[in-house]
Amino acid sequence: MPDAHGEARETQGVVVEALPNALYRVELADGNRPRIVAHIADSLGLLRVLPGDEVCVEIAGLDASRARIVRRCK
């Protein structure tokens, strides 16, 4: 989904830690930012994510330290 301040980019990562308030710390596979904070996308509200799961995240152009988990990667 494009952001008002630029295109969102999608990348893969691994969930490292479950944080309070449905937030997750994700370690990215591409190595640009080692760890970011992500939340589950609204349309995937019933998705269960545990530490160690591989996920695809969408990083917005405005704040590169936050992302949305859009799906589980295989």
JOZI-V923731 format. One line per field, one symbol per residue. burial: I if it has 9 or more other C-alpha atoms within 8 Angstrom, else O. A space follows every 50 residues. Layout:
# JOZI-V923731
burial->???
This chain:
# JOZI-V923731
burial->OOIOOIIIOOIIIIIIIIOOOOIIIIIIOOOOIOIIIIIIIOOIOOOOOO IOIIIIIIIIIOOOIIIIIIOIOO
